[in-house]
Amino acid sequence: MSFWETLPETLFWIAFVAVIIFIMFIFELKWRVNGGFHRNDCRQIKTQLNGKTVIITGGNTGIGKETAIDLARRGARVIIGCRNAKKAEEGVKEIQRRSGSSNVVYRHLELSDQESVRKFADVVLKEEPNIYCLVNNAGIGKAAKGHRTKEGYNMVFAVNHFGPFLLTMLLLDRLKASSPSRIINVTSVAHTWIKTGEILVGSNEEAGAQTTVYCAIEESIKNLSGRYFDNCQLARETKLARDPALAKKLWEVSCQATGLDDSFS
């Protein structure tokens, strides 16, 4: 039998093996995203947040919304930072309905626009004498090729880093004055793996929000500043995240990009 006669069968087995590998890859990815076969759940933690203010960027949808619902149920005043007023108002209504709390509000925030970030911070500082927790949840996975901010920065990096960095620095003194307080930076497995992880996280948003909620309410971790958590427990950061020289450089670049003095603290 010639090579050409056996080609269809060869292609069949190549395709078959490729499908099996793909299925195994998706299973492994979903297993990793969900913390193995069991995902920890902090809904049994009884911590209440009455009288405490929580700010959640991008809290009108997805994991941010589920985080807002949980914390609002615990009595927190929840401020949603969002760029789209209509979607934000719809999100606030749902959060209020599902949490049973009316103490949920929206304030306009466009993280890609540093002027908007500064205006948001000014409003919050005027309205809120205390801030218990800042959840930097909003982020984007991609933007149109060549799409840049008014300041000329890459859109993805501006939304995912420069914006949250500037917001955190502007609210830092109020957060310190409200001690014990917390700053939570939300990421996805994309920072260690690939963007596909974001799709699977979205398949169970309430479960995906559990680690964020855990970091906001768990008393035993209040002294674990700057640590990385996954599946409601301490986890190992990537090698790059543990590089002090890289961290220093990122700090300097971030201060320069946002117009802050690099001695800002």
VEXKEFI-527012 format. One record per residue (C-alpha): residue number from 1; residue in three letters; x, y, z. Coordinates in pm, whole numbers, always signed. Layout:
REM residues N
[NUM,ALA,[X,Y,Z]]
...
END
This chain:
REM residues 265
[1,MET,[+0,+0,+0]]
[2,SER,[+141,+337,-103]]
[3,PHE,[+187,+640,+119]]
[4,TRP,[-100,+820,-54]]
[5,GLU,[-335,+530,+11]]
[6,THR,[-260,+535,+384]]
[7,LEU,[-275,+915,+413]]
[8,PRO,[-649,+942,+503]]
[9,GLU,[-605,+695,+790]]
[10,THR,[-291,+879,+904]]
[11,LEU,[-474,+1212,+906]]
[12,PHE,[-761,+1054,+1101]]
[13,TRP,[-528,+939,+1379]]
[14,ILE,[-346,+1272,+1387]]
[15,ALA,[-680,+1451,+1425]]
[16,PHE,[-796,+1201,+1688]]
[17,VAL,[-484,+1248,+1900]]
[18,ALA,[-508,+1628,+1862]]
[19,VAL,[-868,+1623,+1992]]
[20,ILE,[-771,+1409,+2291]]
[21,ILE,[-483,+1643,+2376]]
[22,PHE,[-713,+1944,+2347]]
[23,ILE,[-974,+1786,+2577]]
[24,MET,[-705,+1700,+2832]]
[25,PHE,[-571,+2056,+2810]]
[26,ILE,[-915,+2209,+2876]]
[27,PHE,[-977,+1968,+3165]]
[28,GLU,[-641,+2054,+3321]]
[29,LEU,[-700,+2426,+3273]]
[30,LYS,[-1045,+2411,+3430]]
[31,TRP,[-907,+2199,+3716]]
[32,ARG,[-637,+2459,+3781]]
[33,VAL,[-877,+2755,+3761]]
[34,ASN,[-1115,+2591,+4009]]
[35,GLY,[-840,+2509,+4256]]
[36,GLY,[-841,+2139,+4184]]
[37,PHE,[-1149,+1921,+4222]]
[38,HIS,[-1260,+2124,+4522]]
[39,ARG,[-1279,+2502,+4541]]
[40,ASN,[-1264,+2653,+4887]]
[41,ASP,[-1565,+2856,+4989]]
[42,CYS,[-1566,+3141,+5241]]
[43,ARG,[-1942,+3191,+5254]]
[44,GLN,[-1948,+3020,+5592]]
[45,ILE,[-1727,+3292,+5744]]
[46,LYS,[-1956,+3508,+5958]]
[47,THR,[-1755,+3833,+5952]]
[48,GLN,[-1976,+4142,+5932]]
[49,LEU,[-1873,+4476,+5780]]
[50,ASN,[-2134,+4710,+5924]]
[51,GLY,[-2026,+5074,+5902]]
[52,LYS,[-1733,+4996,+5673]]
[53,THR,[-1687,+5130,+5319]]
[54,VAL,[-1564,+4908,+5038]]
[55,ILE,[-1468,+5032,+4691]]
[56,ILE,[-1479,+4784,+4403]]
[57,THR,[-1366,+4881,+4055]]
[58,GLY,[-1563,+4704,+3784]]
[59,GLY,[-1809,+4589,+4048]]
[60,ASN,[-2110,+4600,+3819]]
[61,THR,[-2041,+4268,+3647]]
[62,GLY,[-1872,+3930,+3680]]
[63,ILE,[-1655,+3848,+3979]]
[64,GLY,[-1665,+4212,+4092]]
[65,LYS,[-2043,+4205,+4113]]
[66,GLU,[-2046,+3880,+4308]]
[67,THR,[-1789,+4029,+4546]]
[68,ALA,[-2007,+4338,+4590]]
[69,ILE,[-2315,+4127,+4664]]
[70,ASP,[-2135,+3926,+4932]]
[71,LEU,[-1982,+4228,+5104]]
[72,ALA,[-2308,+4425,+5087]]
[73,ARG,[-2486,+4133,+5255]]
[74,ARG,[-2234,+4166,+5536]]
[75,GLY,[-2337,+4526,+5594]]
[76,ALA,[-2066,+4712,+5404]]
[77,ARG,[-2130,+5034,+5217]]
[78,VAL,[-2025,+4940,+4864]]
[79,ILE,[-1906,+5191,+4606]]
[80,ILE,[-1891,+5063,+4250]]
[81,GLY,[-1639,+5232,+4019]]
[82,CYS,[-1748,+5186,+3658]]
[83,ARG,[-1712,+5371,+3327]]
[84,ASN,[-2057,+5293,+3182]]
[85,ALA,[-2334,+5468,+3376]]
[86,LYS,[-2621,+5259,+3236]]
[87,LYS,[-2450,+4927,+3305]]
[88,ALA,[-2339,+5050,+3647]]
[89,GLU,[-2693,+5150,+3746]]
[90,GLU,[-2825,+4813,+3631]]
[91,GLY,[-2551,+4641,+3831]]
[92,VAL,[-2625,+4847,+4143]]
[93,LYS,[-2995,+4756,+4127]]
[94,GLU,[-2911,+4386,+4100]]
[95,ILE,[-2659,+4405,+4385]]
[96,GLN,[-2913,+4583,+4603]]
[97,ARG,[-3184,+4330,+4519]]
[98,ARG,[-2971,+4021,+4574]]
[99,SER,[-2791,+4148,+4885]]
[100,GLY,[-3093,+4309,+5048]]
[101,SER,[-2888,+4624,+5104]]
[102,SER,[-2966,+4970,+4968]]
[103,ASN,[-2623,+5100,+5070]]
[104,VAL,[-2467,+5036,+4727]]
[105,VAL,[-2378,+5330,+4501]]
[106,TYR,[-2208,+5400,+4170]]
[107,ARG,[-1940,+5657,+4097]]
[108,HIS,[-1799,+5713,+3750]]
[109,LEU,[-1449,+5576,+3689]]
[110,GLU,[-1255,+5524,+3367]]
[111,LEU,[-927,+5356,+3460]]
[112,SER,[-766,+5429,+3124]]
[113,ASP,[-810,+5804,+3185]]
[114,GLN,[-593,+5939,+3466]]
[115,GLU,[-804,+6253,+3494]]
[116,SER,[-1109,+6033,+3557]]
[117,VAL,[-917,+5836,+3820]]
[118,ARG,[-825,+6158,+4000]]
[119,LYS,[-1184,+6285,+3987]]
[120,PHE,[-1312,+5955,+4124]]
[121,ALA,[-1061,+5969,+4409]]
[122,ASP,[-1157,+6330,+4488]]
[123,VAL,[-1526,+6240,+4507]]
[124,VAL,[-1461,+5940,+4730]]
[125,LEU,[-1236,+6137,+4965]]
[126,LYS,[-1498,+6409,+5000]]
[127,GLU,[-1780,+6163,+5064]]
[128,GLU,[-1615,+5889,+5268]]
[129,PRO,[-1448,+5966,+5603]]
[130,ASN,[-1331,+5606,+5624]]
[131,ILE,[-1235,+5344,+5366]]
[132,TYR,[-1202,+4989,+5491]]
[133,CYS,[-1117,+4813,+5166]]
[134,LEU,[-1018,+4893,+4807]]
[135,VAL,[-1070,+4609,+4560]]
[136,ASN,[-887,+4673,+4232]]
[137,ASN,[-1098,+4430,+4035]]
[138,ALA,[-1153,+4591,+3694]]
[139,GLY,[-933,+4483,+3406]]
[140,ILE,[-929,+4400,+3038]]
[141,GLY,[-771,+4112,+2850]]
[142,LYS,[-714,+4288,+2521]]
[143,ALA,[-774,+4609,+2327]]
[144,ALA,[-777,+4708,+1961]]
[145,LYS,[-432,+4694,+1809]]
[146,GLY,[-252,+5022,+1858]]
[147,HIS,[-524,+5155,+2090]]
[148,ARG,[-366,+5394,+2339]]
[149,THR,[-483,+5617,+2621]]
[150,LYS,[-495,+5998,+2617]]
[151,GLU,[-156,+5988,+2786]]
[152,GLY,[-22,+5767,+2507]]
[153,TYR,[+7,+5442,+2703]]
[154,ASN,[-87,+5092,+2597]]
[155,MET,[-458,+5054,+2679]]
[156,VAL,[-433,+4713,+2846]]
[157,PHE,[-142,+4813,+3069]]
[158,ALA,[-308,+5143,+3156]]
[159,VAL,[-636,+4982,+3263]]
[160,ASN,[-479,+4686,+3440]]
[161,HIS,[-192,+4864,+3612]]
[162,PHE,[-144,+5240,+3580]]
[163,GLY,[-508,+5318,+3662]]
[164,PRO,[-532,+5095,+3971]]
[165,PHE,[-184,+5208,+4082]]
[166,LEU,[-283,+5575,+4067]]
[167,LEU,[-615,+5513,+4241]]
[168,THR,[-446,+5320,+4520]]
[169,MET,[-189,+5591,+4578]]
[170,LEU,[-452,+5866,+4585]]
[171,LEU,[-661,+5679,+4843]]
[172,LEU,[-369,+5542,+5042]]
[173,ASP,[-365,+5804,+5319]]
[174,ARG,[-738,+5758,+5385]]
[175,LEU,[-694,+5380,+5388]]
[176,LYS,[-407,+5412,+5636]]
[177,ALA,[-614,+5643,+5855]]
[178,SER,[-894,+5384,+5851]]
[179,SER,[-667,+5103,+5972]]
[180,PRO,[-713,+4812,+5989]]
[181,SER,[-784,+4838,+5617]]
[182,ARG,[-711,+4632,+5310]]
[183,ILE,[-612,+4671,+4945]]
[184,ILE,[-688,+4376,+4720]]
[185,ASN,[-553,+4350,+4366]]
[186,VAL,[-745,+4093,+4167]]
[187,THR,[-578,+3896,+3889]]
[188,SER,[-652,+3577,+3697]]
[189,VAL,[-453,+3268,+3611]]
[190,ALA,[-363,+3458,+3296]]
[191,HIS,[-67,+3612,+3476]]
[192,THR,[+87,+3266,+3510]]
[193,TRP,[-69,+3085,+3219]]
[194,ILE,[-283,+3197,+2925]]
[195,LYS,[-585,+3418,+2861]]
[196,THR,[-814,+3117,+2824]]
[197,GLY,[-823,+3102,+3202]]
[198,GLU,[-1034,+3416,+3212]]
[199,ILE,[-1307,+3244,+3012]]
[200,LEU,[-1332,+2954,+3254]]
[201,VAL,[-1326,+3180,+3560]]
[202,GLY,[-1632,+3352,+3419]]
[203,SER,[-1821,+3023,+3402]]
[204,ASN,[-1876,+3034,+3780]]
[205,GLU,[-1849,+3394,+3892]]
[206,GLU,[-1974,+3340,+4247]]
[207,ALA,[-1708,+3074,+4305]]
[208,GLY,[-1451,+3294,+4136]]
[209,ALA,[-1527,+3576,+4380]]
[210,GLN,[-1459,+3367,+4689]]
[211,THR,[-1087,+3442,+4716]]
[212,THR,[-1149,+3817,+4684]]
[213,VAL,[-1415,+3800,+4955]]
[214,TYR,[-1184,+3587,+5170]]
[215,CYS,[-909,+3850,+5147]]
[216,ALA,[-1159,+4118,+5248]]
[217,ILE,[-1304,+3946,+5554]]
[218,GLU,[-1067,+3681,+5692]]
[219,GLU,[-923,+3801,+6024]]
[220,SER,[-631,+3558,+6034]]
[221,ILE,[-460,+3712,+5729]]
[222,LYS,[-468,+4078,+5833]]
[223,ASN,[-90,+4084,+5885]]
[224,LEU,[-4,+3907,+5558]]
[225,SER,[+53,+4222,+5356]]
[226,GLY,[+167,+4190,+4994]]
[227,ARG,[+100,+3818,+4969]]
[228,TYR,[-66,+3624,+4688]]
[229,PHE,[-381,+3418,+4747]]
[230,ASP,[-553,+3157,+4534]]
[231,ASN,[-851,+2940,+4620]]
[232,CYS,[-890,+3115,+4958]]
[233,GLN,[-540,+3028,+5072]]
[234,LEU,[-182,+3148,+5046]]
[235,ALA,[-18,+3060,+4715]]
[236,ARG,[+321,+3096,+4553]]
[237,GLU,[+382,+3405,+4344]]
[238,THR,[+550,+3378,+4006]]
[239,LYS,[+928,+3416,+3992]]
[240,LEU,[+892,+3758,+3827]]
[241,ALA,[+668,+3877,+4112]]
[242,ARG,[+947,+3796,+4356]]
[243,ASP,[+1214,+3993,+4168]]
[244,PRO,[+1300,+4301,+4382]]
[245,ALA,[+1488,+4476,+4100]]
[246,LEU,[+1191,+4436,+3868]]
[247,ALA,[+954,+4557,+4140]]
[248,LYS,[+1165,+4868,+4196]]
[249,LYS,[+1173,+4942,+3824]]
[250,LEU,[+795,+4894,+3795]]
[251,TRP,[+744,+5131,+4089]]
[252,GLU,[+961,+5399,+3926]]
[253,VAL,[+792,+5361,+3586]]
[254,SER,[+447,+5366,+3746]]
[255,CYS,[+519,+5683,+3943]]
[256,GLN,[+656,+5852,+3634]]
[257,ALA,[+362,+5745,+3417]]
[258,THR,[+105,+5869,+3669]]
[259,GLY,[+280,+6191,+3765]]
[260,LEU,[+360,+6085,+4119]]
[261,ASP,[+691,+6136,+4298]]
[262,ASP,[+867,+5801,+4333]]
[263,SER,[+903,+5866,+4706]]
[264,PHE,[+522,+5876,+4736]]
[265,SER,[+403,+5663,+5024]]
END
